[in-house]
Amino acid sequence: MLKSQLKSIMLAIGALAFAICLITMPTETLAASKRGVDIWSNTVFPSLLPFFITGEILIGFGVVHFIGVLFEPIMRPIFNVPGVGSFVWAMGMASGYPAGAKFTARMRQEGQLTQVEAERLVAFTNASNPLFIIAAVSVGFFQSPTLGVLLTVSHYGSNLLVGIVMRFYKANYISMYRKDAQQNIWKRAFKTLHHTRIKSNKPFGKLFGDAVIHSVQTLLMIGGFIIFFSVFSSILIEIGLADIGSQLIETIFLRFNIPEKLALPFFTGIFEITLGAQQISGYINEPMIAKAILVSLLLAFNGFSVQAQVASILAETDIRYMPYLLGRILQGIFSAGIVIIASPYLMALSPKPIGHAIAVEAPLQSSYWFSLLYQAGPIITLVGLSSAFILCALRQLK
């Protein structure tokens, strides 16, 4: 009872303190809010919306179940999850976080995954997409394509290792895997696809409308978390708590011979990956290997903003959050190790030393794909929001 009351008091004090900071620092919080809205409307929404809608349609038509049957003999021995995990993994890597968590939760709701299998899957399918790693971080922030290769190898390589390790999570758990799963696999796959489509019994218009509405709702939630943590990290910097946190990180950096100057941007990146990676790239005189390790850690950890998004998505199911957090810690260790091992070979192959990268002030504008996305992004966002609003209005009228 006392513990519960103390928790209530602490939460109330924290919320009140945050509200006071919003009132006393309107300029800083407004700028942070605009930065969060800019990231969401120009990049996150237009890049994730097509994947979310397509994924919902593929699930409705039974294509995911078809893929699940085909990939069961591969996913089960390696990761100890059903074949539908291959779809979740591919969508998670292609579209970026939190797509892996979203489709894992959806597969759990569809009954394609057990609770333990879903917890194994969500631990390694929530990854950053290659466009962000290569175009935004490596080319945009660091002006180094070689760094992009290094971060991509470390990120997805560590992702694979986490999946292999997590196959032993609750190893004694008895799954619904059938021993005869490899018999007549193509016939069973087509039969599963057909039965899933018939069971859904939705016309394409209804299915597409549901896909748009659900995807926009999820993206609105993601946008709220992005804006909140953008403001929250800005407040921490303004009131000096970020400096205190960075001092604690400095003591850890000293043990691993990492420059102390990188502690503050790394602390910022723990809350907001994009801002942290950009600030780390600004220290052009520090060793690139140290900066590469820190950025790989941030990408693997996902940041508190993404973790809050994942926790919110998982809250709609019985999937527990702790296996996902364990996966982030493991991936951070594996990712840093891969950077240390692979960097000498990539540096030797690079025509320009990776340590000579130069940071720029407007990183997203230096990448062709991000520049194109920034031009078309607001239009896609407006069309997506308008479509969802019109569909909801029409259904209410009916």
C-alpha positions as CSV (number, residue, x, y, z in Angstrom):
1,M,0.0,0.0,0.0
2,L,2.7,2.4,1.0
3,K,4.7,1.6,-2.2
4,S,1.7,2.2,-4.3
5,Q,1.0,5.6,-2.6
6,L,4.7,6.6,-3.0
7,K,4.5,5.7,-6.7
8,S,1.4,7.9,-7.1
9,I,3.1,10.8,-5.4
10,M,6.3,10.5,-7.6
11,L,4.2,10.3,-10.8
12,A,2.2,13.4,-9.8
13,I,5.4,15.3,-8.9
14,G,7.0,14.3,-12.2
15,A,4.0,15.4,-14.3
16,L,3.7,18.7,-12.4
17,A,7.4,19.4,-12.9
18,F,7.1,18.6,-16.6
19,A,4.1,21.0,-16.9
20,I,6.1,23.8,-15.1
21,C,9.0,23.3,-17.5
22,L,6.6,23.6,-20.4
23,I,5.3,26.9,-19.1
24,T,8.6,28.4,-18.1
25,M,10.5,27.4,-21.3
26,P,7.9,28.0,-24.1
27,T,10.5,28.9,-26.7
28,E,12.7,25.9,-26.2
29,T,9.7,23.5,-26.0
30,L,8.0,25.0,-29.1
31,A,11.2,24.5,-31.1
32,A,11.5,20.9,-29.9
33,S,7.9,20.3,-30.8
34,K,8.4,21.7,-34.2
35,R,11.4,19.5,-34.7
36,G,9.4,16.4,-33.7
37,V,6.5,17.3,-36.0
38,D,8.9,17.9,-38.8
39,I,10.6,14.5,-38.4
40,W,7.2,12.8,-38.1
41,S,5.3,14.5,-41.0
42,N,8.2,14.7,-43.5
43,T,9.9,11.3,-42.8
44,V,8.3,8.9,-40.4
45,F,4.6,9.1,-41.6
46,P,5.3,9.0,-45.4
47,S,7.9,6.2,-45.1
48,L,5.9,3.9,-42.8
49,L,2.4,4.4,-44.1
50,P,2.8,2.4,-47.3
51,F,4.4,-0.5,-45.4
52,F,1.7,-0.5,-42.7
53,I,-1.2,-0.4,-45.3
54,T,0.5,-3.1,-47.5
55,G,1.1,-5.3,-44.4
56,E,-2.5,-5.1,-43.3
57,I,-3.7,-6.0,-46.8
58,L,-1.3,-8.9,-47.1
59,I,-2.5,-10.2,-43.7
60,G,-6.2,-9.8,-44.8
61,F,-5.7,-11.7,-48.1
62,G,-3.8,-14.6,-46.4
63,V,-0.5,-13.9,-48.1
64,V,1.3,-13.7,-44.7
65,H,-0.1,-17.1,-43.8
66,F,1.1,-18.5,-47.1
67,I,4.6,-17.2,-46.4
68,G,4.4,-18.6,-42.9
69,V,3.8,-22.1,-44.1
70,L,6.7,-21.9,-46.6
71,F,9.2,-20.5,-44.2
72,E,8.3,-22.6,-41.2
73,P,11.2,-25.1,-41.9
74,I,13.7,-22.2,-41.9
75,M,12.4,-20.0,-39.1
76,R,11.7,-22.8,-36.7
77,P,15.1,-24.4,-36.5
78,I,17.0,-21.0,-36.5
79,F,14.8,-18.8,-34.4
80,N,12.3,-21.2,-32.9
81,V,9.4,-19.1,-34.2
82,P,6.7,-19.9,-36.8
83,G,7.2,-19.1,-40.5
84,V,5.1,-15.9,-40.3
85,G,8.1,-14.5,-38.4
86,S,9.9,-14.2,-41.7
87,F,7.3,-11.7,-42.9
88,V,7.5,-9.7,-39.6
89,W,11.3,-9.7,-39.8
90,A,11.4,-8.5,-43.4
91,M,8.8,-5.8,-42.8
92,G,10.6,-4.7,-39.7
93,M,13.9,-4.3,-41.6
94,A,12.4,-2.6,-44.6
95,S,10.2,-0.1,-42.9
96,G,12.1,0.4,-39.6
97,Y,10.9,0.6,-36.0
98,P,8.3,0.2,-34.7
99,A,7.0,-1.9,-37.6
100,G,8.4,-5.1,-36.2
101,A,6.5,-4.7,-33.0
102,K,3.3,-3.7,-34.8
103,F,3.2,-6.8,-37.0
104,T,4.3,-9.1,-34.1
105,A,1.4,-7.8,-32.1
106,R,-0.9,-8.2,-35.1
107,M,0.2,-11.8,-35.6
108,R,-0.4,-12.5,-32.0
109,Q,-3.9,-11.1,-32.2
110,E,-4.5,-13.3,-35.3
111,G,-3.4,-16.3,-33.3
112,Q,-0.4,-17.0,-35.6
113,L,2.0,-16.7,-32.6
114,T,1.9,-17.9,-29.0
115,Q,2.8,-15.5,-26.3
116,V,6.4,-16.9,-25.9
117,E,6.9,-17.0,-29.7
118,A,5.8,-13.4,-30.0
119,E,8.2,-12.4,-27.2
120,R,11.1,-14.1,-29.0
121,L,10.1,-12.5,-32.3
122,V,9.7,-8.9,-31.1
123,A,13.2,-9.1,-29.5
124,F,14.9,-9.0,-32.9
125,T,12.5,-7.8,-35.5
126,N,12.3,-4.2,-34.4
127,A,15.2,-2.8,-36.4
128,S,16.1,0.5,-38.2
129,N,15.6,0.6,-41.9
130,P,18.6,0.8,-44.3
131,L,17.6,4.2,-45.7
132,F,17.9,5.8,-42.3
133,I,21.2,4.1,-41.5
134,I,22.9,4.8,-44.8
135,A,21.3,8.0,-46.2
136,A,20.5,9.9,-43.0
137,V,23.2,8.9,-40.5
138,S,26.2,7.8,-42.6
139,V,25.9,10.0,-45.7
140,G,23.9,12.8,-44.2
141,F,25.5,13.2,-40.8
142,F,29.0,11.8,-41.3
143,Q,29.4,12.2,-45.1
144,S,30.9,8.6,-45.2
145,P,29.3,5.8,-47.3
146,T,31.8,3.4,-45.8
147,L,30.4,4.1,-42.3
148,G,27.0,3.2,-43.8
149,V,28.3,-0.2,-44.7
150,L,29.8,-0.7,-41.3
151,L,26.7,0.3,-39.4
152,T,24.4,-1.7,-41.7
153,V,26.5,-4.9,-41.2
154,S,26.8,-4.4,-37.4
155,H,23.1,-3.5,-37.0
156,Y,21.6,-6.4,-39.0
157,G,24.4,-8.8,-38.0
158,S,23.7,-8.2,-34.4
159,N,20.0,-8.4,-35.1
160,L,20.5,-11.9,-36.4
161,L,22.6,-12.9,-33.4
162,V,19.9,-11.7,-31.0
163,G,17.3,-13.8,-32.9
164,I,19.5,-16.9,-32.5
165,V,20.1,-16.3,-28.8
166,M,16.4,-15.6,-28.1
167,R,15.5,-19.0,-29.6
168,F,16.6,-20.4,-26.2
169,Y,14.2,-18.0,-24.4
170,K,11.9,-20.3,-22.4
171,A,13.3,-23.3,-24.3
172,N,11.1,-25.8,-22.4
173,Y,8.0,-24.1,-23.8
174,I,6.0,-26.5,-25.9
175,S,5.0,-24.9,-29.2
176,M,2.2,-25.8,-31.7
177,Y,4.7,-26.8,-34.3
178,R,3.7,-29.9,-36.3
179,K,6.3,-32.5,-37.1
180,D,4.7,-33.1,-40.6
181,A,5.0,-29.4,-41.5
182,Q,7.3,-30.2,-44.5
183,Q,4.8,-32.6,-46.2
184,N,3.1,-31.1,-49.3
185,I,4.3,-27.7,-48.2
186,W,3.2,-25.8,-51.4
187,K,-0.3,-27.4,-51.3
188,R,-0.7,-26.6,-47.6
189,A,0.5,-23.0,-48.2
190,F,-2.1,-22.4,-50.9
191,K,-4.8,-24.1,-48.9
192,T,-3.9,-21.9,-45.9
193,L,-4.0,-18.7,-48.0
194,H,-7.4,-19.6,-49.4
195,H,-9.0,-20.5,-46.1
196,T,-7.7,-17.3,-44.5
197,R,-9.2,-15.1,-47.3
198,I,-12.5,-16.9,-47.0
199,K,-12.5,-16.6,-43.3
200,S,-11.9,-12.9,-43.5
201,N,-14.8,-12.5,-45.8
202,K,-14.1,-8.8,-46.4
203,P,-14.5,-7.0,-49.8
204,F,-11.4,-5.2,-50.9
205,G,-12.9,-1.8,-50.2
206,K,-13.6,-2.7,-46.6
207,L,-10.2,-4.3,-46.2
208,F,-8.4,-1.3,-47.7
209,G,-10.3,1.1,-45.6
210,D,-9.6,-0.8,-42.4
211,A,-5.9,-0.9,-43.3
212,V,-5.7,2.9,-43.9
213,I,-7.6,3.7,-40.6
214,H,-5.5,1.3,-38.4
215,S,-2.3,2.4,-40.0
216,V,-3.0,6.1,-39.5
217,Q,-4.1,5.5,-35.9
218,T,-0.8,3.8,-35.2
219,L,1.2,6.5,-36.9
220,L,-0.6,9.2,-34.9
221,M,0.4,7.4,-31.7
222,I,4.0,7.2,-33.0
223,G,4.0,10.9,-33.8
224,G,2.9,11.8,-30.3
225,F,5.8,9.8,-28.8
226,I,8.3,11.5,-31.1
227,I,7.1,15.0,-30.3
228,F,6.9,14.2,-26.5
229,F,10.5,12.8,-26.3
230,S,11.8,15.6,-28.5
231,V,10.4,18.1,-26.0
232,F,11.5,15.9,-23.0
233,S,15.1,15.7,-24.2
234,S,15.2,19.4,-24.8
235,I,14.0,20.1,-21.3
236,L,16.6,17.8,-19.8
237,I,19.3,19.8,-21.6
238,E,17.9,23.1,-20.5
239,I,17.6,22.3,-16.8
240,G,21.0,20.6,-16.7
241,L,19.9,17.0,-16.0
242,A,21.5,16.0,-19.3
243,D,24.9,17.2,-18.0
244,I,24.5,15.1,-14.8
245,G,23.6,12.1,-16.8
246,S,26.5,12.6,-19.2
247,Q,28.9,12.8,-16.2
248,L,27.8,9.3,-15.2
249,I,28.3,8.1,-18.7
250,E,31.8,9.7,-18.8
251,T,33.0,7.4,-16.0
252,I,32.0,4.4,-18.2
253,F,33.6,5.9,-21.3
254,L,36.9,6.3,-19.4
255,R,37.1,2.5,-18.8
256,F,36.7,1.9,-22.5
257,N,39.0,4.7,-23.8
258,I,36.1,6.6,-25.4
259,P,36.4,10.4,-25.5
260,E,34.5,12.1,-22.7
261,K,33.2,14.8,-25.0
262,L,30.9,12.3,-26.7
263,A,29.0,11.5,-23.4
264,L,26.5,14.4,-23.7
265,P,25.4,13.7,-27.3
266,F,25.2,10.0,-26.5
267,F,23.0,10.7,-23.5
268,T,20.8,12.8,-25.8
269,G,20.7,9.9,-28.3
270,I,19.4,7.5,-25.6
271,F,16.2,9.6,-25.8
272,E,16.2,10.6,-29.4
273,I,18.4,8.7,-31.9
274,T,18.4,11.2,-34.7
275,L,19.4,14.1,-32.5
276,G,22.1,12.1,-30.7
277,A,23.7,10.8,-33.9
278,Q,23.7,14.3,-35.4
279,Q,25.4,15.7,-32.4
280,I,28.0,12.9,-32.3
281,S,28.9,13.6,-35.9
282,G,29.7,17.2,-35.0
283,Y,32.8,16.2,-33.1
284,I,35.0,15.9,-36.2
285,N,38.3,15.7,-34.2
286,E,37.3,12.6,-32.3
287,P,38.2,9.1,-33.5
288,M,35.6,7.8,-36.0
289,I,35.8,4.3,-34.5
290,A,34.5,5.6,-31.2
291,K,31.7,7.5,-32.9
292,A,30.8,4.5,-34.9
293,I,30.5,2.3,-31.8
294,L,28.3,4.9,-30.0
295,V,26.0,5.3,-33.0
296,S,25.7,1.5,-33.4
297,L,24.8,1.3,-29.7
298,L,22.1,3.9,-30.2
299,L,20.6,2.2,-33.2
300,A,20.5,-1.1,-31.4
301,F,19.0,0.3,-28.2
302,N,16.3,2.1,-30.2
303,G,16.0,5.0,-27.9
304,F,13.4,5.6,-25.2
305,S,11.1,7.2,-27.8
306,V,10.9,4.0,-29.9
307,Q,10.8,1.8,-26.8
308,A,7.8,3.8,-25.5
309,Q,6.1,3.3,-28.9
310,V,6.8,-0.5,-28.7
311,A,5.5,-0.7,-25.1
312,S,2.3,1.1,-26.2
313,I,1.8,-1.4,-29.1
314,L,2.6,-4.4,-27.0
315,A,0.2,-3.2,-24.3
316,E,-2.7,-4.2,-26.6
317,T,-1.6,-7.8,-26.3
318,D,-0.3,-10.2,-23.7
319,I,3.3,-9.9,-25.1
320,R,5.6,-8.8,-22.3
321,Y,8.0,-5.9,-22.6
322,M,11.1,-7.3,-20.8
323,P,12.1,-9.8,-23.6
324,Y,12.2,-6.9,-26.0
325,L,14.3,-4.8,-23.6
326,L,16.7,-7.8,-23.2
327,G,17.0,-8.0,-26.9
328,R,18.0,-4.3,-27.1
329,I,20.7,-4.8,-24.5
330,L,22.1,-7.9,-26.3
331,Q,22.0,-6.2,-29.7
332,G,23.9,-3.2,-28.3
333,I,26.7,-5.6,-27.1
334,F,26.8,-7.6,-30.4
335,S,26.6,-4.4,-32.5
336,A,29.5,-2.7,-30.8
337,G,31.6,-5.9,-31.0
338,I,30.9,-6.2,-34.7
339,V,32.0,-2.6,-35.3
340,I,35.2,-3.2,-33.4
341,I,36.0,-6.4,-35.4
342,A,34.9,-5.2,-38.9
343,S,36.1,-1.6,-38.9
344,P,39.8,-2.3,-39.7
345,Y,38.8,-4.3,-42.8
346,L,36.3,-1.7,-44.1
347,M,38.7,1.1,-43.4
348,A,41.3,-0.7,-45.4
349,L,38.9,-1.1,-48.4
350,S,37.7,2.5,-48.3
351,P,39.4,4.9,-50.7
352,K,39.1,7.6,-48.1
353,P,39.9,6.9,-44.4
354,I,36.7,6.5,-42.4
355,G,38.2,8.8,-39.8
356,H,38.2,11.8,-42.1
357,A,34.5,12.1,-42.4
358,I,33.1,15.7,-42.2
359,A,29.9,16.6,-40.4
360,V,27.4,18.9,-42.1
361,E,24.7,21.2,-40.7
362,A,21.8,20.1,-42.9
363,P,22.3,16.3,-43.1
364,L,18.9,15.3,-44.5
365,Q,19.2,17.6,-47.4
366,S,22.5,16.1,-48.6
367,S,20.9,12.7,-49.4
368,Y,18.9,12.4,-52.6
369,W,16.4,10.0,-51.2
370,F,15.8,12.0,-48.0
371,S,15.6,15.2,-50.1
372,L,12.9,13.5,-52.3
373,L,11.1,12.2,-49.2
374,Y,11.1,15.7,-47.6
375,Q,9.6,17.1,-50.8
376,A,6.8,14.5,-51.1
377,G,6.5,13.7,-47.4
378,P,4.1,16.5,-46.4
379,I,1.8,15.7,-49.3
380,I,1.7,12.0,-48.5
381,T,1.0,12.9,-44.8
382,L,-1.9,15.2,-45.7
383,V,-3.4,12.6,-48.2
384,G,-3.1,9.8,-45.6
385,L,-4.7,11.9,-42.8
386,S,-7.4,13.1,-45.1
387,S,-8.2,9.6,-46.4
388,A,-8.5,8.2,-42.9
389,F,-10.7,11.2,-41.8
390,I,-13.0,10.7,-44.9
391,L,-13.3,7.0,-44.4
392,C,-14.2,7.4,-40.7
393,A,-16.8,10.1,-41.6
394,L,-18.4,7.9,-44.2
395,R,-18.7,5.0,-41.8
396,Q,-20.2,7.2,-39.1
397,L,-22.8,8.5,-41.7
398,K,-23.7,4.9,-42.7
